Amino acid sequence: MGKSSRQSKTFRRRSPSASVEVEQKPAKKEPVAVIPPEVSRRMVRRILVFSGIPSGLGLSSFFVNYYLLTNHVVALPPYFTLAESLTLFGLGFLGISYGVFSASWDPEPGSLLGIGEFRRNLGNIIQQWRESAARSSESSDSREA
């Protein structure tokens, strides 16, 4: 076996006298959107209802199906529990978005189910996406010219 030789690494250090000038541009301050506390609480309540109920039912479906199978109440096929839990958890996932979009984004509360608020808020988001896409395509076109 040969002797392992250590190779020494040499590092070059910058001399302290060498300085790099960095031009600092003033940071653009964009307006910060803050969700008012009453709107935030309204969103959280709706998320808990529209997401919590289906998710809770999805969890309880395992126990209910287990009880039904072990006590020979109903003969359920194995895929039934999978389909049932996936459906309920999927509804819970969609309930998060519906809870946010169905809440009134105005200081005064909206309707109980929030169907009108959902349509209005989703329309506002889609409009903002389109305007943002148009601005970004205009700025990329101006850079190319």
N, C-alpha and C positions, 0 to 999 in steps of 0.2 A: 504494500500500500504506500502510495506516495504521500509526501507531506503536502498538506493543503496550504497554499500560500494565500495570504491576505493581500488583496489589492487595495492600496490606499486611494481614496478618492479625494481629489482636490477640488475645492469649490472656490469660485471667484466671488468676491464680495464687491458690492458697489462702493465706490468711495463716497464718503458723506458729502463731499463737495459737489457731486453730480446731482443736480436737481431737475426734476421734471415739472414743467409748468402744465397745469391742468386748467383749462378754461371752464369755469362753472357757469352754467346757464341758470337763470332764475327758474325755479320749479313752477310749473303751471298749477295754479290752484283751481281745481274743479269744484263745483258746488257739491257738498256732501248731502245726500238724501238721508234723512232720519225718519224712521217710522215713529209716529206719535205713540205714547204708551197705551192709550185706550184702543188704538187700532191693533197694536201688538197683542194685547190681552184678548181681543176679539178673535184674532187669527189663531192664537193658541187654543182657545176654547173650541173653535170649530175643528181644528186639527185633532184634538182629543176625541171629539164626538165622531167625526167622519173617518178617522183612522183607527181610533181605539176600539170602537165597537166591532168592526170586521176583524181586526187583529185578535181581539179577545175571543171572538167566536172561532177563529182559526185555531187558536191554542186549545180551546175547550173541545173542538171537534175530535181531537185525538183521544181524549178521555171518554167522550160519549161513544165514539165508535168502538173503543176497547170494551166498554161496558156492554154494548149491544152484541159484540162478538163473543165475549166470554160467557155471558148468560144466555146465549142462544136465542136472543130476542129476534134478531134479523140476521140473515146470512148476507153479509156485505162482501162484494168482490174486493180484492186487495187494492185495485186502482181507485176505488171510490174515495178512500181516505186521502189519497194523494191529490185527486182532482178537487175534492172539497176544500182541503187546506190551501192548495195553490190559488183557488178562486178567492177564498176569503182573505188570504194575505195579499193577493193582487189588488183586491178592493181596498184594503188598508193602505197600500202604497199609493193608490190613486186618491185616497181620502186626504193624504197630506197636501197634494196639489189643490184639490177641491177646497180644502179648508182655508188655504191662503187666498185663492182667487174668489171664493164666495163671500169673504168678509168685506164689509164696506170699508173702503180706504179713506172715506171721509170721516170727520170726527163724530158725526151722528150715526147711530146704528142703522143697519139696513133691515131687510126682511128676515124671516125665520130660517128658510132654507137657502136663501142667497142666490137664487137662480139668475135674477136680473143683474146682481152685482158680479156674478161669475162671467156673464156675457160681456158686461162693460169692462171689467178688469182685464179679461183675456184679450178683448179688442184693443185696449190701451197698450198691452205688452206687444201684441203683433204689430201695431202701428209704430211703436218705438223701434222694434227690430228692423222694420222696413226702412225707417228714416236713418237708422244707424248704418244699414247696408248701403243705402244710397250715398251717404256722406263718405263712407270708406271707399266706395268705387269712384266717387268724384275726386277724392284726394289721390288715389292711385293713378287716375287718368291724368291729373295735373302734374304728377311727378314724371310720368312717361313723356309728356310733351316738352 
